[in-house]
Amino acid sequence: MAKWGMVFDLKRCIGCNACAVACKQENSLPYGVFFTKTLSEEVGEFPTTTRVYIPTLCNHCEDAPCQRVCPTGATYTRPDGIVMVDGDKCIGCGSCIVACPYDQRTRLEPQMLERGLFGNGKLTPFELHGYARFTPGTAVKCTFCHERVDAGLQPACVATCPTNARIFGDLDDPGSTVRRLIQERRGRQPMPERNTNPRVFYID
Amino acid sequence: MGAETQPVQNSMKPGKWLNSTCKMCLHSCNIRVHVSEDGIVNKIEGDPTSPSNNGRMCPKGNAAIMRHYDPHRFKSPLKRTNPEKGPGVDPRWQPISWDEAYDIVGRELKRVMQEDRRKLLCAINNFQKLFLWAWPAALGNANYFSSVGNFCGGGYHPMNGFIHSAFAAANDVNYCNYWINNGGGDGFSSHLHTAAQAYHMANARVERNMRVVVVEPRLSIGAAKANEWVPIRPATDRQFALSLCHVLVNEKLCDVKFLKKETNAPYLVGPDGYFVRNEDGKIYVWDAGENRPKPWDDPSIEEFALEGSYEVEGKECQPAFQKFKDILEDCSPEKLEKTTTVPAATARRIAREFAKAAQIGSSIEIDGRVLPLRPAAYNFYRGAQGHKFSAMANQSFKLVNMLVGNIDTPGGHVGATLDDQNQDIRGGAGQVNAGENGMLKTAPHQLHPEVPFSYPPNETHLMGYFPIGVDPGHLTQLTFFQPEKFGMNYTPDTMLLCHANPLWNLTGRREDWYRIMRAMRFIVAIDIVPNESNEWADVILPAHDLLESWNMTMIEPPHHEGMCLRQPATPPLYDTRSEEEIFYEISERLGVLQIWNQILNFVNGFVMRPELMLEADGKYSDQEIAERKGLLWNGKDLNWYREHGHAVTPRRPDKWYRPWQGMRLHFYIEDILKARDDLKQKMEAADVAIRHEWEWADYQPLPTGVLDPVHLEPSEYDLYAITYKDIQINFGESLSNPWIDDIVFKDPVHTSLLMNRKAGLARGLQDGDIVEVASPYGKIVGRVALSEGVHPDAVCVSNALTRVATQHTGVRTGGGNFNDLLPANLQHTDACSGQPETVAKVRVKKIASVPAQQLTGNTVFAQRRRH
């Protein structure tokens, strides 16, 4: 069984957020809701300044704090490492949102779905078609595009990334590109001090 | 709903995939569109079979579905019922039938044709259907009421035509090892096929360690990813390039063999600036071997002199190279450091690194052909070239490249054609032809044939006075408000807009543009969603969007070629039509159907294959035109294209690298002087009064270091305002799209006016202060953010902050249009190319709060989105 993980190549990422929009169309996300996005930070003093673009998503932690705090077992980890939320079990208590050190969970408020992407209270056919997957009031987050992965495809954000800054693969396979990149370019996990053992690595 | 029963992810749902082509910017990335079983377009992805975008897409392309389902779309033909027109004023549209709409438009346009066809102002901006641009020609009209050059390249495109006989140019990412980016976003944020370029560029950067040096006033995406960011004072890019040329020439870091044998650098230039010719018209060079002049093609020439002063046929003369060397005396990095603020040592180092990386003398064999390998190149675009002396700016960047012999070489600076048409030839305006005296025939007219001189001017934007450049749409302001001065004997009163938003893109004061709009008796707009300009229309003719229509094109790809199919993914959502149908119907009502078909045959290249020619009285659908374009490219019909999606391949080396081999390139552009003197003579003959104010000094065969006049504004304007786009809003409207809105207004560089931290603090400004930014011509307001990524002299205004109120309530209004800061006058327009200055000298003043009128509605100043 593969253990899925992702590597972000910070040398490649241009902060364009094509990933964020691809995710929105793949997962029918309402306005203001992101399963992935790229942050940016200015570094240094003029004139030796640069800006770092930092892609983020659910880290699918091996020891996921969100799962630990979930009172109903709605948050669970698939055997392949993908951390999921079962909308039928989620009671919307928000514990996981507080517990996630990476700010990667969103409580799906009913008005987010009702307001519509164009903010006029009417849903486009795209939204009417896609919002059926959501249970208002529950927690949502990135699933590594689990259905695509199950079908042998790349997550939508990975497939679209113009600079190939997102590399997805099997962390347990010593021959995988993700493993090679983590080894060769010293991949770092976000906030290692939280001991969550993320399945997401950054290389620069 | 459980995952085990019904997929929740859109691309996994039952449905079908269709091959198509993106149109969220003007370029043409290959896509595949997923349509669910219930007919919903629910996912668009890049086409993985495309060697250009490789299955990748930019954020705009990813957001196309929200254009399709935008509830603000024009859903049927509309007629205005509110006689009052103004910015943000509701036209109170009334739906009408297509028959009624066509009849009104036909009647009104017929009236203007009968009265005076020059009174029609057209703005047709659909790049993927370039043939539409030619429609006014069917009426004998060449007005252009929009900007092309302002925000792309007034001087850029003609200069590419002079140097490469091509529309655009890019650095060759396949082999380049040292890439200078000056005021352009290639490979990072904007310009040519962004998703494709970003992919190839990232591979070159990361896998080959290609060094990237970005020269810009602002820490752009490119600058952030570069090995080196060189902050530069705005509007001094030309001086920076000339300082590099100074080092390359004076430290003898040039490809001398190339300059002598493959350019006109050794041609002798006389005191009048023209080449010295013998009685047969042959241009002289100086043979340093025998120390005497000879015609350029004399087989006995031992050594072409590049330097020295000579006398030939009684004329003092010098090789063109020497002329440039003389100019460069005043352009040392040390002398220009005060202008550019780039430390002399930095400019010298970059010039040396560039020359070293160019590997002058090296070669590479590609497909059995030995080519010079010059893996260093200087790329540039709007920010660097958008200045008063634009032709000179463009030429200075080209000369950095030419001095190291990298023009159209592997790894070098390579011309890119606009729309190749036919795979057997390098077609359209990109054809390479031999000119006189061994030189390449220059092709500065890349968008349309030269518009003939006329007086009184037939064009409100004076296009007949720009024998070289791209349409200076902003000059309509001059002729409209000062008709006597320009000898105008008509007043425009009718307008046709097609996928155009001139009220957003034209320089000059909005209030003046509004006065022109108010003076229009009738305006028709062909468009998809409301914008600043089409809300002034009397009739709207709604067009299909990219998911409902047919097309075939390949626009301006740097490294690839081959037609790309657009096909409908769904039937039209609303009562919309194709542009093809709309223009055919109007043409028929105006009695110009035959000439329109003739024009279509010409501009689409159907004349190359007589069996594809449109019949004079025919009216053809978008599908029929698309099929012909596909057949013209590679003989394949629509079934083939529907299966394959595209015919994209890497550009073929024989047609891409040095297609002019055997001809000499224009180091020195005598044609610019010819154009000047021809225009001067025509103006004299016609006694055109404006010739006394015409900016004759703008026509130079070689660039000089003279300052652009923007630097000479009164000293109280102590900062330079620049504007920029990034990849989310690159090329064309996407701010009305909620997915784009969602990412743009979370990005700190698009939410505030950016100023250098120290420079802001020195002016008493803090993060979040509201300021008024005033130039001598206009003002805007904004919220300040202090940044270490901004040149101390610059105020940077994202294009996302420049919208004004429209009928599309999804568009956030900003603190005024940046273009109000810029003058629409001759003094700040390059007479040689039509390019207006795009940098404004400004002063920044803290104000108490955002003016009330800018706080109403959905604004960038609001904390939350409002609709």
Interface residues (C-beta under 8 A of the other chain):
Chain A: D9 K11 R12 I14 G15 C16 N17 A18 A20 V21 A22 K24 Q25 E26 N27 S28 Y31 G32 F34 K37 S40 E42 G44 E45 F46 P47 T49 T50 R51 V52 Y53 D88 L117 F118 G119 N120 K122 T124 P125 F126 H129 G130 A132 R133 C145 H146 E147 R148 A151 L153 A156 A159 T160 C161 P162 T163 N164 A165
Chain B: M1 G2 A3 P7 V8 Q9 N10 S11 M12 S36 D38 I40 V41 N42 K43 I44 E45 G46 N53 G55 R56 M57 C58 P59 G61 N62 A63 I65 M66 Y69 D70 P71 H72 F188 S189 T194 A195 A196 A198 Y199 M201 A202 N203 R205 V206 L219 I221 A223 A224 K225 W229 P231 D726 I727 Q728 P738 W739 I740 D742 I743 K746 D747 P748 V749 N756 R757 K758 S787 E788 G789 V790 P792 G810 R865 R866 H867
